[in-house]
Amino acid sequence: MSVTRKQRDVLSVEWIKLELIRTAYSTRGGLFAAMDPRAVLAWYVLLALAPWFTHNLTTIACLFVLGVASVAVARVGPLVLGLFVIGLGFELVYLVLAATLFGGDFTTFVALTEVTMKIGVVSLASLAAFVSLDPEKLSDALLALRCPPTIAFAVSYGYRMMPILVEEFSTVMEGYRLRQAPPEKAGFLGWRYVAHWATLAVRAFYPIFLNTAKSVRTTVEALEARGFTFATIDGRGRRIRIAGLRFGWLDLVVVLATAVLIAASFAVGAEWPVYRV
């Protein structure tokens, strides 16, 4: 007899940790994960800068649709995508309240919507690009673009620190939960439980940063023992790091197709203009 297993604690700390690890190390695959990281950065620059050269809402809407399609082909995880949707929803509520309660009219709503959609296009491009780049690829791309080695290492190390921070947070929170009993009564709308969890989260910050500082010190000592500083000075280290980068036909096709779609968005906006009223 087969038993179907159901995952019920979807919003658990363990699930969040796994999603962050998948996001940081680009384990979901997708179109951009198979591309050269330099091409992914070029694609990101194209889509992120395009909405700031127009006030045409039709063009911005087309670019927003292009960003949504990019997120789909990049296979962005549900955690970061859900955070984006929640943030966009709260932003729309803010637009309605700002236009209604502060003496604004439809013109105010359209103006705020324009800025929100532009930021949304940049956010979608950021999700699609940086979720598809693991720390090694992003660091190698920055080195290939003549970025200082220290900055390239800092970006790569920052990616690696996210799962460690979540792991430390989970460990410290579980320790506090074992040592402290939850409130006996929930209170109105469960405010006692909310206050209890907020208190635990605040108290967990200091141990998290203390343990992270120890990890950083251990990492720095290990890197220096392997000659990290000398490798950043000697040009041979950079050549070894970027030797595996290859700009292929897929990269060229994606970048050119994106440029064509952006130009088409501007053409559609010129044909059916919807400007700020």
PyRosetta script that sets phi, psi and omega in degrees:
from pyrosetta import init, pose_from_sequence

init()
pose = pose_from_sequence("MSVTRKQRDVLSVEWIKLELIRTAYSTRGGLFAAMDPRAVLAWYVLLALAPWFTHNLTTIACLFVLGVASVAVARVGPLVLGLFVIGLGFELVYLVLAATLFGGDFTTFVALTEVTMKIGVVSLASLAAFVSLDPEKLSDALLALRCPPTIAFAVSYGYRMMPILVEEFSTVMEGYRLRQAPPEKAGFLGWRYVAHWATLAVRAFYPIFLNTAKSVRTTVEALEARGFTFATIDGRGRRIRIAGLRFGWLDLVVVLATAVLIAASFAVGAEWPVYRV")
pose.set_psi(1, 125.8)
pose.set_omega(1, -178.6)
pose.set_phi(2, -87.5)
pose.set_psi(2, 142.0)
pose.set_omega(2, -179.2)
pose.set_phi(3, -116.5)
pose.set_psi(3, 127.3)
pose.set_omega(3, 178.9)
pose.set_phi(4, -88.4)
pose.set_psi(4, 122.9)
pose.set_omega(4, -178.7)
pose.set_phi(5, -92.1)
pose.set_psi(5, 132.5)
pose.set_omega(5, -179.8)
pose.set_phi(6, -112.3)
pose.set_psi(6, 135.8)
pose.set_omega(6, 176.1)
pose.set_phi(7, -91.5)
pose.set_psi(7, 111.3)
pose.set_omega(7, -174.2)
pose.set_phi(8, -99.7)
pose.set_psi(8, -33.9)
pose.set_omega(8, -177.4)
pose.set_phi(9, -90.3)
pose.set_psi(9, 66.6)
pose.set_omega(9, -175.9)
pose.set_phi(10, -66.2)
pose.set_psi(10, -38.0)
pose.set_omega(10, -176.8)
pose.set_phi(11, -94.9)
pose.set_psi(11, 30.7)
pose.set_omega(11, 178.8)
pose.set_phi(12, -77.7)
pose.set_psi(12, 164.1)
pose.set_omega(12, 178.1)
pose.set_phi(13, -64.0)
pose.set_psi(13, -35.5)
pose.set_omega(13, 179.4)
pose.set_phi(14, -64.0)
pose.set_psi(14, -41.5)
pose.set_omega(14, 178.4)
pose.set_phi(15, -65.2)
pose.set_psi(15, -41.3)
pose.set_omega(15, 177.8)
pose.set_phi(16, -61.9)
pose.set_psi(16, -40.5)
pose.set_omega(16, 179.2)
pose.set_phi(17, -63.5)
pose.set_psi(17, -44.5)
pose.set_omega(17, 178.9)
pose.set_phi(18, -64.4)
pose.set_psi(18, -38.8)
pose.set_omega(18, 178.3)
pose.set_phi(19, -65.8)
pose.set_psi(19, -39.0)
pose.set_omega(19, 177.2)
pose.set_phi(20, -64.8)
pose.set_psi(20, -38.4)
pose.set_omega(20, 178.3)
pose.set_phi(21, -66.0)
pose.set_psi(21, -43.5)
pose.set_omega(21, 177.3)
pose.set_phi(22, -61.7)
pose.set_psi(22, -38.6)
pose.set_omega(22, -179.8)
pose.set_phi(23, -69.6)
pose.set_psi(23, -44.6)
pose.set_omega(23, -176.4)
pose.set_phi(24, -68.3)
pose.set_psi(24, -34.9)
pose.set_omega(24, -175.4)
pose.set_phi(25, -105.1)
pose.set_psi(25, 9.3)
pose.set_omega(25, 172.2)
pose.set_phi(26, 51.9)
pose.set_psi(26, 56.4)
pose.set_omega(26, -177.8)
pose.set_phi(27, -92.9)
pose.set_psi(27, -3.2)
pose.set_omega(27, -178.3)
pose.set_phi(28, -86.0)
pose.set_psi(28, -11.2)
pose.set_omega(28, -178.3)
pose.set_phi(29, 78.5)
pose.set_psi(29, -144.7)
pose.set_omega(29, -178.2)
pose.set_phi(30, 107.4)
pose.set_psi(30, 173.2)
pose.set_omega(30, -175.9)
pose.set_phi(31, -64.3)
pose.set_psi(31, -49.1)
pose.set_omega(31, -173.8)
pose.set_phi(32, -72.5)
pose.set_psi(32, -23.7)
pose.set_omega(32, 177.8)
pose.set_phi(33, -67.3)
pose.set_psi(33, -24.0)
pose.set_omega(33, 179.2)
pose.set_phi(34, -89.7)
pose.set_psi(34, -0.3)
pose.set_omega(34, -176.5)
pose.set_phi(35, -96.3)
pose.set_psi(35, 165.7)
pose.set_omega(35, 173.5)
pose.set_phi(36, -67.0)
pose.set_psi(36, 135.5)
pose.set_omega(36, -176.6)
pose.set_phi(37, -62.2)
pose.set_psi(37, -28.5)
pose.set_omega(37, 176.8)
pose.set_phi(38, -67.0)
pose.set_psi(38, -37.3)
pose.set_omega(38, 176.7)
pose.set_phi(39, -67.6)
pose.set_psi(39, -36.0)
pose.set_omega(39, 177.9)
pose.set_phi(40, -64.7)
pose.set_psi(40, -41.3)
pose.set_omega(40, 177.5)
pose.set_phi(41, -65.9)
pose.set_psi(41, -38.7)
pose.set_omega(41, 176.8)
pose.set_phi(42, -64.3)
pose.set_psi(42, -42.1)
pose.set_omega(42, 176.5)
pose.set_phi(43, -61.0)
pose.set_psi(43, -41.8)
pose.set_omega(43, -179.4)
pose.set_phi(44, -63.8)
pose.set_psi(44, -42.5)
pose.set_omega(44, 179.6)
pose.set_phi(45, -62.3)
pose.set_psi(45, -41.4)
pose.set_omega(45, 179.4)
pose.set_phi(46, -59.6)
pose.set_psi(46, -50.8)
pose.set_omega(46, -175.1)
pose.set_phi(47, -74.9)
pose.set_psi(47, -31.7)
pose.set_omega(47, -177.3)
pose.set_phi(48, -76.2)
pose.set_psi(48, -28.8)
pose.set_omega(48, -179.1)
pose.set_phi(49, -89.3)
pose.set_psi(49, -25.0)
pose.set_omega(49, -173.7)
pose.set_phi(50, -57.3)
pose.set_psi(50, -44.6)
pose.set_omega(50, -175.7)
pose.set_phi(51, -67.6)
pose.set_psi(51, -16.4)
pose.set_omega(51, -177.3)
pose.set_phi(52, -85.1)
pose.set_psi(52, 0.3)
pose.set_omega(52, 179.3)
pose.set_phi(53, -103.6)
pose.set_psi(53, 13.1)
pose.set_omega(53, -178.7)
pose.set_phi(54, -150.3)
pose.set_psi(54, 154.6)
pose.set_omega(54, 170.9)
pose.set_phi(55, -114.0)
pose.set_psi(55, 8.7)
pose.set_omega(55, -177.9)
pose.set_phi(56, -80.0)
pose.set_psi(56, 118.4)
pose.set_omega(56, -177.5)
pose.set_phi(57, -67.0)
pose.set_psi(57, -30.1)
pose.set_omega(57, 177.7)
pose.set_phi(58, -65.1)
pose.set_psi(58, -44.4)
pose.set_omega(58, 177.9)
pose.set_phi(59, -62.9)
pose.set_psi(59, -44.1)
pose.set_omega(59, -179.2)
pose.set_phi(60, -65.0)
pose.set_psi(60, -37.2)
pose.set_omega(60, 177.6)
pose.set_phi(61, -64.8)
pose.set_psi(61, -40.4)
pose.set_omega(61, 177.3)
pose.set_phi(62, -63.7)
pose.set_psi(62, -40.8)
pose.set_omega(62, 177.5)
pose.set_phi(63, -65.7)
pose.set_psi(63, -34.7)
pose.set_omega(63, 177.0)
pose.set_phi(64, -64.6)
pose.set_psi(64, -41.9)
pose.set_omega(64, 176.5)
pose.set_phi(65, -62.8)
pose.set_psi(65, -39.4)
pose.set_omega(65, 176.6)
pose.set_phi(66, -62.6)
pose.set_psi(66, -38.5)
pose.set_omega(66, 176.5)
pose.set_phi(67, -65.1)
pose.set_psi(67, -40.4)
pose.set_omega(67, 177.4)
pose.set_phi(68, -62.2)
pose.set_psi(68, -42.8)
pose.set_omega(68, 177.8)
pose.set_phi(69, -63.6)
pose.set_psi(69, -36.8)
pose.set_omega(69, 178.8)
pose.set_phi(70, -65.4)
pose.set_psi(70, -40.4)
pose.set_omega(70, 177.5)
pose.set_phi(71, -63.3)
pose.set_psi(71, -36.6)
pose.set_omega(71, -180.0)
pose.set_phi(72, -66.3)
pose.set_psi(72, -46.5)
pose.set_omega(72, -178.2)
pose.set_phi(73, -73.9)
pose.set_psi(73, -19.5)
pose.set_omega(73, 177.5)
pose.set_phi(74, -84.0)
pose.set_psi(74, -8.7)
pose.set_omega(74, 179.4)
pose.set_phi(75, 57.6)
pose.set_psi(75, 53.2)
pose.set_omega(75, 178.7)
pose.set_phi(76, -67.4)
pose.set_psi(76, 138.8)
pose.set_omega(76, -176.8)
pose.set_phi(77, -69.4)
pose.set_psi(77, 162.5)
pose.set_omega(77, -176.4)
pose.set_phi(78, -69.8)
pose.set_psi(78, -24.0)
pose.set_omega(78, -177.0)
pose.set_phi(79, -68.2)
pose.set_psi(79, -58.1)
pose.set_omega(79, -177.8)
pose.set_phi(80, -69.0)
pose.set_psi(80, -33.8)
pose.set_omega(80, 177.7)
pose.set_phi(81, -67.8)
pose.set_psi(81, -38.9)
pose.set_omega(81, 177.1)
pose.set_phi(82, -65.5)
pose.set_psi(82, -39.6)
pose.set_omega(82, 176.5)
pose.set_phi(83, -62.8)
pose.set_psi(83, -38.3)
pose.set_omega(83, 178.2)
pose.set_phi(84, -65.4)
pose.set_psi(84, -43.7)
pose.set_omega(84, -179.2)
pose.set_phi(85, -65.2)
pose.set_psi(85, -41.8)
pose.set_omega(85, 178.7)
pose.set_phi(86, -63.2)
pose.set_psi(86, -44.4)
pose.set_omega(86, 178.2)
pose.set_phi(87, -62.8)
pose.set_psi(87, -39.3)
pose.set_omega(87, 177.9)
pose.set_phi(88, -66.3)
pose.set_psi(88, -38.2)
pose.set_omega(88, 178.1)
pose.set_phi(89, -64.1)
pose.set_psi(89, -45.2)
pose.set_omega(89, 177.1)
pose.set_phi(90, -63.7)
pose.set_psi(90, -33.9)
pose.set_omega(90, 178.3)
pose.set_phi(91, -65.5)
pose.set_psi(91, -39.8)
pose.set_omega(91, 177.3)
pose.set_phi(92, -65.0)
pose.set_psi(92, -40.0)
pose.set_omega(92, 176.0)
pose.set_phi(93, -62.1)
pose.set_psi(93, -40.4)
pose.set_omega(93, 178.1)
pose.set_phi(94, -63.1)
pose.set_psi(94, -39.1)
pose.set_omega(94, 179.3)
pose.set_phi(95, -62.1)
pose.set_psi(95, -44.2)
pose.set_omega(95, 179.9)
pose.set_phi(96, -64.2)
pose.set_psi(96, -43.6)
pose.set_omega(96, 180.0)
pose.set_phi(97, -66.3)
pose.set_psi(97, -41.0)
pose.set_omega(97, -179.4)
pose.set_phi(98, -64.9)
pose.set_psi(98, -39.2)
pose.set_omega(98, -179.1)
pose.set_phi(99, -75.8)
pose.set_psi(99, -21.5)
pose.set_omega(99, -176.5)
pose.set_phi(100, -95.3)
pose.set_psi(100, -44.4)
pose.set_omega(100, -171.4)
pose.set_phi(101, -87.7)
pose.set_psi(101, -20.1)
pose.set_omega(101, -175.3)
pose.set_phi(102, -109.3)
pose.set_psi(102, 29.1)
pose.set_omega(102, 173.2)
pose.set_phi(103, 74.6)
pose.set_psi(103, 17.2)
pose.set_omega(103, 179.1)
pose.set_phi(104, -83.8)
pose.set_psi(104, 172.6)
pose.set_omega(104, 177.8)
pose.set_phi(105, -129.9)
pose.set_psi(105, -162.4)
pose.set_omega(105, -179.3)
pose.set_phi(106, -64.6)
pose.set_psi(106, -30.5)
pose.set_omega(106, 177.8)
pose.set_phi(107, -63.2)
pose.set_psi(107, -41.6)
pose.set_omega(107, 177.4)
pose.set_phi(108, -62.9)
pose.set_psi(108, -42.6)
pose.set_omega(108, 179.8)
pose.set_phi(109, -62.7)
pose.set_psi(109, -42.0)
pose.set_omega(109, 180.0)
pose.set_phi(110, -66.0)
pose.set_psi(110, -41.1)
pose.set_omega(110, -180.0)
pose.set_phi(111, -63.1)
pose.set_psi(111, -44.5)
pose.set_omega(111, 178.2)
pose.set_phi(112, -68.5)
pose.set_psi(112, -34.6)
pose.set_omega(112, 177.5)
pose.set_phi(113, -64.1)
pose.set_psi(113, -38.1)
pose.set_omega(113, 178.8)
pose.set_phi(114, -60.0)
pose.set_psi(114, -48.4)
pose.set_omega(114, 179.5)
pose.set_phi(115, -63.8)
pose.set_psi(115, -41.1)
pose.set_omega(115, -179.7)
pose.set_phi(116, -63.6)
pose.set_psi(116, -41.3)
pose.set_omega(116, 179.5)
pose.set_phi(117, -67.6)
pose.set_psi(117, -36.0)
pose.set_omega(117, 176.6)
pose.set_phi(118, -63.2)
pose.set_psi(118, -45.9)
pose.set_omega(118, 177.6)
pose.set_phi(119, -64.3)
pose.set_psi(119, -34.5)
pose.set_omega(119, 176.9)
pose.set_phi(120, -64.5)
pose.set_psi(120, -38.9)
pose.set_omega(120, 177.3)
pose.set_phi(121, -63.0)
pose.set_psi(121, -44.9)
pose.set_omega(121, 178.9)
pose.set_phi(122, -63.3)
pose.set_psi(122, -40.0)
pose.set_omega(122, 179.7)
pose.set_phi(123, -64.8)
pose.set_psi(123, -43.8)
pose.set_omega(123, 178.8)
pose.set_phi(124, -63.9)
pose.set_psi(124, -41.2)
pose.set_omega(124, 177.2)
pose.set_phi(125, -63.7)
pose.set_psi(125, -38.8)
pose.set_omega(125, 178.6)
pose.set_phi(126, -65.0)
pose.set_psi(126, -42.4)
pose.set_omega(126, 178.0)
pose.set_phi(127, -60.1)
pose.set_psi(127, -48.4)
pose.set_omega(127, -176.7)
pose.set_phi(128, -65.5)
pose.set_psi(128, -38.3)
pose.set_omega(128, -174.8)
pose.set_phi(129, -78.4)
pose.set_psi(129, -53.9)
pose.set_omega(129, -170.1)
pose.set_phi(130, -81.7)
pose.set_psi(130, -18.9)
pose.set_omega(130, 171.2)
pose.set_phi(131, -72.0)
pose.set_psi(131, -24.7)
pose.set_omega(131, -178.5)
pose.set_phi(132, -88.6)
pose.set_psi(132, -2.6)
pose.set_omega(132, -178.3)
pose.set_phi(133, -113.4)
pose.set_psi(133, 119.3)
pose.set_omega(133, 173.7)
pose.set_phi(134, -79.2)
pose.set_psi(134, 169.2)
pose.set_omega(134, -176.0)
pose.set_phi(135, -57.3)
pose.set_psi(135, -39.1)
pose.set_omega(135, -178.5)
pose.set_phi(136, -66.1)
pose.set_psi(136, -45.1)
pose.set_omega(136, -179.6)
pose.set_phi(137, -63.2)
pose.set_psi(137, -44.4)
pose.set_omega(137, -179.3)
pose.set_phi(138, -64.7)
pose.set_psi(138, -42.1)
pose.set_omega(138, 178.2)
pose.set_phi(139, -63.8)
pose.set_psi(139, -43.0)
pose.set_omega(139, 179.0)
pose.set_phi(140, -65.3)
pose.set_psi(140, -37.7)
pose.set_omega(140, 178.3)
pose.set_phi(141, -64.5)
pose.set_psi(141, -41.3)
pose.set_omega(141, 178.3)
pose.set_phi(142, -65.6)
pose.set_psi(142, -38.5)
pose.set_omega(142, 176.7)
pose.set_phi(143, -65.4)
pose.set_psi(143, -41.1)
pose.set_omega(143, 179.4)
pose.set_phi(144, -64.3)
pose.set_psi(144, -28.3)
pose.set_omega(144, 179.0)
pose.set_phi(145, -90.1)
pose.set_psi(145, 17.4)
pose.set_omega(145, 176.0)
pose.set_phi(146, 67.5)
pose.set_psi(146, 28.3)
pose.set_omega(146, 174.7)
pose.set_phi(147, -76.0)
pose.set_psi(147, 144.6)
pose.set_omega(147, 177.9)
pose.set_phi(148, -55.0)
pose.set_psi(148, 136.9)
pose.set_omega(148, -177.5)
pose.set_phi(149, -57.9)
pose.set_psi(149, -32.2)
pose.set_omega(149, -179.6)
pose.set_phi(150, -64.8)
pose.set_psi(150, -41.2)
pose.set_omega(150, 179.0)
pose.set_phi(151, -67.5)
pose.set_psi(151, -42.4)
pose.set_omega(151, 178.4)
pose.set_phi(152, -60.3)
pose.set_psi(152, -41.3)
pose.set_omega(152, 178.3)
pose.set_phi(153, -67.9)
pose.set_psi(153, -39.0)
pose.set_omega(153, -179.5)
pose.set_phi(154, -62.7)
pose.set_psi(154, -40.6)
pose.set_omega(154, 177.9)
pose.set_phi(155, -64.6)
pose.set_psi(155, -45.8)
pose.set_omega(155, 179.9)
pose.set_phi(156, -63.5)
pose.set_psi(156, -41.3)
pose.set_omega(156, -179.2)
pose.set_phi(157, -69.0)
pose.set_psi(157, -35.7)
pose.set_omega(157, 177.0)
pose.set_phi(158, -61.6)
pose.set_psi(158, -39.3)
pose.set_omega(158, 175.6)
pose.set_phi(159, -60.3)
pose.set_psi(159, -42.2)
pose.set_omega(159, -176.7)
pose.set_phi(160, -72.5)
pose.set_psi(160, -23.8)
pose.set_omega(160, -177.4)
pose.set_phi(161, -77.4)
pose.set_psi(161, -21.4)
pose.set_omega(161, -178.7)
pose.set_phi(162, -60.1)
pose.set_psi(162, -50.8)
pose.set_omega(162, 177.5)
pose.set_phi(163, -62.3)
pose.set_psi(163, -33.1)
pose.set_omega(163, 179.5)
pose.set_phi(164, -66.7)
pose.set_psi(164, -41.8)
pose.set_omega(164, 178.2)
pose.set_phi(165, -63.0)
pose.set_psi(165, -41.9)
pose.set_omega(165, 178.6)
pose.set_phi(166, -65.9)
pose.set_psi(166, -39.0)
pose.set_omega(166, 177.8)
pose.set_phi(167, -63.8)
pose.set_psi(167, -43.0)
pose.set_omega(167, 178.0)
pose.set_phi(168, -64.9)
pose.set_psi(168, -40.7)
pose.set_omega(168, 178.9)
pose.set_phi(169, -62.0)
pose.set_psi(169, -43.6)
pose.set_omega(169, 179.2)
pose.set_phi(170, -62.4)
pose.set_psi(170, -42.6)
pose.set_omega(170, -179.0)
pose.set_phi(171, -64.9)
pose.set_psi(171, -46.4)
pose.set_omega(171, -178.4)
pose.set_phi(172, -66.9)
pose.set_psi(172, -41.6)
pose.set_omega(172, 179.6)
pose.set_phi(173, -63.6)
pose.set_psi(173, -41.5)
pose.set_omega(173, 178.1)
pose.set_phi(174, -64.4)
pose.set_psi(174, -36.5)
pose.set_omega(174, 176.8)
pose.set_phi(175, -64.0)
pose.set_psi(175, -43.6)
pose.set_omega(175, 177.4)
pose.set_phi(176, -65.3)
pose.set_psi(176, -38.4)
pose.set_omega(176, -179.9)
pose.set_phi(177, -65.7)
pose.set_psi(177, -34.2)
pose.set_omega(177, 178.5)
pose.set_phi(178, -71.0)
pose.set_psi(178, -28.9)
pose.set_omega(178, -176.4)
pose.set_phi(179, -92.7)
pose.set_psi(179, -13.6)
pose.set_omega(179, -177.2)
pose.set_phi(180, -126.8)
pose.set_psi(180, 134.2)
pose.set_omega(180, 177.8)
pose.set_phi(181, -80.0)
pose.set_psi(181, 145.3)
pose.set_omega(181, 177.1)
pose.set_phi(182, -71.1)
pose.set_psi(182, 165.1)
pose.set_omega(182, 178.8)
pose.set_phi(183, -60.6)
pose.set_psi(183, 144.0)
pose.set_omega(183, 179.7)
pose.set_phi(184, -71.8)
pose.set_psi(184, -33.3)
pose.set_omega(184, 179.5)
pose.set_phi(185, -119.8)
pose.set_psi(185, 142.0)
pose.set_omega(185, -177.5)
pose.set_phi(186, -73.6)
pose.set_psi(186, -35.2)
pose.set_omega(186, -176.1)
pose.set_phi(187, 81.5)
pose.set_psi(187, -178.2)
pose.set_omega(187, -178.0)
pose.set_phi(188, -66.6)
pose.set_psi(188, 121.0)
pose.set_omega(188, -178.4)
pose.set_phi(189, 57.1)
pose.set_psi(189, 26.3)
pose.set_omega(189, 177.0)
pose.set_phi(190, 68.4)
pose.set_psi(190, 30.8)
pose.set_omega(190, -175.0)
pose.set_phi(191, -67.6)
pose.set_psi(191, -27.5)
pose.set_omega(191, 178.7)
pose.set_phi(192, -66.0)
pose.set_psi(192, -38.8)
pose.set_omega(192, 176.9)
pose.set_phi(193, -67.2)
pose.set_psi(193, -39.9)
pose.set_omega(193, 178.2)
pose.set_phi(194, -62.6)
pose.set_psi(194, -44.2)
pose.set_omega(194, 178.4)
pose.set_phi(195, -64.7)
pose.set_psi(195, -36.7)
pose.set_omega(195, 179.2)
pose.set_phi(196, -64.6)
pose.set_psi(196, -46.2)
pose.set_omega(196, 179.9)
pose.set_phi(197, -67.7)
pose.set_psi(197, -37.2)
pose.set_omega(197, 178.4)
pose.set_phi(198, -64.7)
pose.set_psi(198, -39.7)
pose.set_omega(198, 178.0)
pose.set_phi(199, -63.7)
pose.set_psi(199, -43.3)
pose.set_omega(199, 178.4)
pose.set_phi(200, -63.0)
pose.set_psi(200, -40.7)
pose.set_omega(200, -179.2)
pose.set_phi(201, -64.4)
pose.set_psi(201, -40.7)
pose.set_omega(201, 179.3)
pose.set_phi(202, -67.5)
pose.set_psi(202, -42.7)
pose.set_omega(202, 179.9)
pose.set_phi(203, -67.8)
pose.set_psi(203, -21.7)
pose.set_omega(203, -178.4)
pose.set_phi(204, -80.7)
pose.set_psi(204, -13.3)
pose.set_omega(204, -174.8)
pose.set_phi(205, -64.3)
pose.set_psi(205, -45.9)
pose.set_omega(205, -176.0)
pose.set_phi(206, -63.1)
pose.set_psi(206, -49.0)
pose.set_omega(206, 176.2)
pose.set_phi(207, -60.0)
pose.set_psi(207, -33.0)
pose.set_omega(207, 179.3)
pose.set_phi(208, -63.6)
pose.set_psi(208, -49.0)
pose.set_omega(208, -178.4)
pose.set_phi(209, -68.7)
pose.set_psi(209, -32.8)
pose.set_omega(209, 177.1)
pose.set_phi(210, -65.4)
pose.set_psi(210, -46.2)
pose.set_omega(210, 178.9)
pose.set_phi(211, -67.0)
pose.set_psi(211, -36.1)
pose.set_omega(211, 178.5)
pose.set_phi(212, -66.9)
pose.set_psi(212, -38.8)
pose.set_omega(212, 177.2)
pose.set_phi(213, -61.8)
pose.set_psi(213, -38.3)
pose.set_omega(213, 176.4)
pose.set_phi(214, -64.0)
pose.set_psi(214, -40.9)
pose.set_omega(214, 179.0)
pose.set_phi(215, -65.2)
pose.set_psi(215, -39.6)
pose.set_omega(215, 178.8)
pose.set_phi(216, -63.5)
pose.set_psi(216, -43.0)
pose.set_omega(216, 179.6)
pose.set_phi(217, -62.9)
pose.set_psi(217, -43.5)
pose.set_omega(217, 178.0)
pose.set_phi(218, -62.1)
pose.set_psi(218, -40.8)
pose.set_omega(218, 179.9)
pose.set_phi(219, -65.1)
pose.set_psi(219, -43.5)
pose.set_omega(219, 179.8)
pose.set_phi(220, -62.7)
pose.set_psi(220, -43.2)
pose.set_omega(220, 178.8)
pose.set_phi(221, -63.9)
pose.set_psi(221, -39.6)
pose.set_omega(221, 178.3)
pose.set_phi(222, -66.4)
pose.set_psi(222, -40.1)
pose.set_omega(222, 179.3)
pose.set_phi(223, -66.0)
pose.set_psi(223, -42.9)
pose.set_omega(223, 179.7)
pose.set_phi(224, -66.6)
pose.set_psi(224, -33.5)
pose.set_omega(224, 177.4)
pose.set_phi(225, -66.2)
pose.set_psi(225, -24.8)
pose.set_omega(225, 178.8)
pose.set_phi(226, -97.2)
pose.set_psi(226, 7.6)
pose.set_omega(226, 175.1)
pose.set_phi(227, 81.2)
pose.set_psi(227, 38.6)
pose.set_omega(227, -177.5)
pose.set_phi(228, -66.0)
pose.set_psi(228, -44.3)
pose.set_omega(228, -178.0)
pose.set_phi(229, -61.7)
pose.set_psi(229, -43.0)
pose.set_omega(229, 179.3)
pose.set_phi(230, -65.4)
pose.set_psi(230, -35.5)
pose.set_omega(230, -179.8)
pose.set_phi(231, -67.1)
pose.set_psi(231, -30.1)
pose.set_omega(231, 178.2)
pose.set_phi(232, -76.0)
pose.set_psi(232, -23.9)
pose.set_omega(232, 179.5)
pose.set_phi(233, -85.7)
pose.set_psi(233, -43.0)
pose.set_omega(233, -178.7)
pose.set_phi(234, -75.3)
pose.set_psi(234, 131.2)
pose.set_omega(234, -179.4)
pose.set_phi(235, -67.2)
pose.set_psi(235, -20.6)
pose.set_omega(235, 179.8)
pose.set_phi(236, -65.3)
pose.set_psi(236, -31.6)
pose.set_omega(236, 177.5)
pose.set_phi(237, -64.0)
pose.set_psi(237, -41.1)
pose.set_omega(237, 178.3)
pose.set_phi(238, -65.4)
pose.set_psi(238, -42.3)
pose.set_omega(238, -179.5)
pose.set_phi(239, -64.0)
pose.set_psi(239, -35.7)
pose.set_omega(239, 178.0)
pose.set_phi(240, -68.0)
pose.set_psi(240, -39.6)
pose.set_omega(240, -177.8)
pose.set_phi(241, -66.4)
pose.set_psi(241, -40.2)
pose.set_omega(241, -173.7)
pose.set_phi(242, -96.3)
pose.set_psi(242, 6.8)
pose.set_omega(242, -177.5)
pose.set_phi(243, -66.3)
pose.set_psi(243, -26.9)
pose.set_omega(243, -177.1)
pose.set_phi(244, -87.1)
pose.set_psi(244, -1.5)
pose.set_omega(244, -179.8)
pose.set_phi(245, -78.2)
pose.set_psi(245, 133.5)
pose.set_omega(245, 179.8)
pose.set_phi(246, -137.2)
pose.set_psi(246, 125.2)
pose.set_omega(246, 177.2)
pose.set_phi(247, -94.0)
pose.set_psi(247, 107.2)
pose.set_omega(247, -173.4)
pose.set_phi(248, -106.6)
pose.set_psi(248, -170.7)
pose.set_omega(248, -178.3)
pose.set_phi(249, -66.6)
pose.set_psi(249, -36.7)
pose.set_omega(249, 178.4)
pose.set_phi(250, -59.7)
pose.set_psi(250, -43.5)
pose.set_omega(250, 179.4)
pose.set_phi(251, -61.8)
pose.set_psi(251, -45.0)
pose.set_omega(251, -179.2)
pose.set_phi(252, -64.5)
pose.set_psi(252, -42.1)
pose.set_omega(252, -178.3)
pose.set_phi(253, -65.4)
pose.set_psi(253, -43.2)
pose.set_omega(253, -177.9)
pose.set_phi(254, -66.1)
pose.set_psi(254, -44.1)
pose.set_omega(254, -179.5)
pose.set_phi(255, -65.5)
pose.set_psi(255, -44.4)
pose.set_omega(255, 179.2)
pose.set_phi(256, -66.6)
pose.set_psi(256, -40.7)
pose.set_omega(256, 178.5)
pose.set_phi(257, -63.5)
pose.set_psi(257, -38.4)
pose.set_omega(257, 177.3)
pose.set_phi(258, -65.2)
pose.set_psi(258, -42.1)
pose.set_omega(258, 177.7)
pose.set_phi(259, -62.4)
pose.set_psi(259, -39.4)
pose.set_omega(259, 178.5)
pose.set_phi(260, -65.8)
pose.set_psi(260, -42.0)
pose.set_omega(260, 179.9)
pose.set_phi(261, -67.2)
pose.set_psi(261, -36.1)
pose.set_omega(261, 176.5)
pose.set_phi(262, -65.9)
pose.set_psi(262, -43.2)
pose.set_omega(262, 176.9)
pose.set_phi(263, -62.8)
pose.set_psi(263, -38.1)
pose.set_omega(263, 177.6)
pose.set_phi(264, -65.8)
pose.set_psi(264, -35.5)
pose.set_omega(264, 177.0)
pose.set_phi(265, -62.7)
pose.set_psi(265, -42.2)
pose.set_omega(265, 177.1)
pose.set_phi(266, -66.1)
pose.set_psi(266, -36.1)
pose.set_omega(266, 178.4)
pose.set_phi(267, -67.1)
pose.set_psi(267, -40.6)
pose.set_omega(267, 177.9)
pose.set_phi(268, -63.9)
pose.set_psi(268, -40.1)
pose.set_omega(268, 178.1)
pose.set_phi(269, -64.8)
pose.set_psi(269, -35.0)
pose.set_omega(269, 177.2)
pose.set_phi(270, -72.1)
pose.set_psi(270, -30.1)
pose.set_omega(270, -179.5)
pose.set_phi(271, -77.9)
pose.set_psi(271, -41.4)
pose.set_omega(271, 177.9)
pose.set_phi(272, -123.0)
pose.set_psi(272, 75.4)
pose.set_omega(272, -174.6)
pose.set_phi(273, -71.7)
pose.set_psi(273, 135.4)
pose.set_omega(273, 171.1)
pose.set_phi(274, -130.8)
pose.set_psi(274, 91.4)
pose.set_omega(274, -174.7)
pose.set_phi(275, -92.2)
pose.set_psi(275, 173.7)
pose.set_omega(275, 176.7)
pose.set_phi(276, -65.0)
pose.set_psi(276, 127.3)
pose.set_omega(276, -175.9)
pose.set_phi(277, -95.0)
pose.dump_pdb("model.pdb")
